[in-house]
Amino acid sequence: MCEICARATSRLSRRAMMAGGLALAGAGHARAAVGPDAPNAIAPDAALNRLLEGNRRYARNAPLNQDYSHDRAGRASAQYPIAAVLSCSDSRVAPEVIFDQGPGQLFIVRVAGNFVSIDGLASLEYGVKFLGAPLIVVLGHTGCGAIAAALKVLQQGEILPGHLPELIANLKPAVQTAIDRKPKDLLQEATCENIRMNVARLNHDQPIVAEKVAKGRIRVAGAIYDISTGDVRLL
């Protein structure tokens, strides 16, 4: 078996093990949480509106969520996230804060460059399948260092150390598409294209996410967070 095939097989095996482990660990109480009476049994658009309303509160510095001890005991037995968020690892991007949501409201997967990895996809699948999240948000942000690094690799031939080239490889398709368009703001366009590509991937990813999207049970939305203003804009 070639190295590339072996690596792909290993990733798939890890995904299967992770998904199976999550299912076994969480299905017992998660089944009780997912149902027509669950707190997060709301329409996808309603969940998105809650996030956008929360962001407006955050941007004007009027958050509602300030007491993080509220209902701590209740959260010990179950969680009811209204959205799963695929976010960048950037320390300035904190989805619970940005959307003014309390603990237990968001199921968050973070990786530099906010792209869909195998393990990240399994986590998102768990969030919508077993926790009942009606919404997935792919959240990019202005001034993304991972996207900027991918631009340097593609345009200047920069060589990155460690495992960074593997991370950058996941960003190259979107970044190259943006380069080909020759926009005025290349970093912004590459960031937006990366969000759009990952939204498209999730919308078509079988079996869990794509099937729920097709049935209207969940929505996948793309958004970009402006670090300087605090505003979130849908793409």
C-alpha positions, -999 to +999 in steps of 0.1 A: +000+000+000+014+034-009+020+061+018-009+082+006-034+053+006-022+042+040-026+077+054-061+079+040-070+045+054-057+056+088-078+088+087-109+068+078-103+043+105-098+070+131-130+087+120-149+054+123-135+047+157-142+083+169-178+083+156-184+049+171-169+059+204-189+091+206-221+072+197-216+046+224-206+072+250-233+097+243-262+079+227-277+068+261-286+102+274-285+120+240-315+100+227-335+115+255-323+149+247-332+149+210-369+151+205-398+174+198-397+187+234-360+193+237-349+229+243-330+230+210-359+215+189-362+247+169-361+255+132-327+261+117-335+297+108-347+303+143-314+291+156-295+313+131-316+343+142-307+337+178-270+338+169-273+369+149-293+387+176-266+376+201-239+390+179-257+423+177-258+424+215-221+416+216-211+442+190-229+470+210-214+456+243-248+447+258-245+409+264-272+390+282-249+361+293-229+372+323-238+346+349-221+314+338-230+295+370-267+297+361-282+261+356-247+245+360-262+215+377-288+211+350-261+210+323-243+181+341-268+156+328-275+168+292-266+194+266-289+211+241-268+231+217-288+253+192-259+253+168-226+235+159-199+259+149-168+252+128-145+280+139-109+290+134-086+284+164-076+321+165-075+332+201-095+363+192-124+343+179-146+329+207-179+318+193-198+318+227-187+354+233-192+366+197-228+352+196-235+360+233-245+324+241-241+307+274-225+274+282-242+244+266-256+265+237-229+260+211-212+227+201-178+240+188-152+224+165-120+245+161-091+242+137-068+269+123-084+279+090-119+266+099-119+238+073-136+204+075-113+176+086-123+140+090-122+143+128-140+176+127-167+162+104-173+133+128-176+158+157-202+179+137-220+147+128-223+139+165-236+174+172-264+172+148-272+134+151-270+128+188-273+163+203-299+176+179-282+209+168-304+223+140-277+245+126-240+243+115-221+276+111-188+277+093-172+308+109-142+325+093-127+358+104-108+388+091-071+387+091-069+349+093-033+339+098-038+304+084-052+318+051-024+343+050+002+315+054-015+295+026-012+326+003+026+328+011+030+292+003+012+294-030+025+328-041+060+329-027+069+293-023+074+296+015+082+263+032+066+258+066+079+236+094+064+206+112+029+195+103+019+230+090+021+219+054-006+193+060-029+220+074-022+244+046-030+216+020-066+217+032-068+255+025-051+255-009-081+248-031-100+279-018-069+300-017-059+292-053-095+299-065-092+333-049-058+340-065-072+331-099-099+358-095-074+385-088-095+404-063-086+437-048-085+422-013-069+388-018-069+378+018-105+386+023-116+368-009-095+337+000-111+337+035-146+340+021-140+313-006-127+290+021-159+294+040-180+289+009-161+257+000-165+242+034-202+250+035-206+233+002-187+203+014-209+199+045-241+203+025-231+174+003-213+152+029-230+118+033-246+103+051-256+123+082-253+160+073-264+159+037-295+138+045-306+162+073-300+192+050-321+176+023-349+170+048-348+205+061-339+194+096-306+214+097-290+243+078-254+249+070-245+286+070-213+305+063-203+336+081-173+359+086-164+376+118-149+411+117-124+412+145-121+450+145-159+457+147-173+426+164-198+421+136-207+388+120-218+388+084-235+359+066-221+348+032 
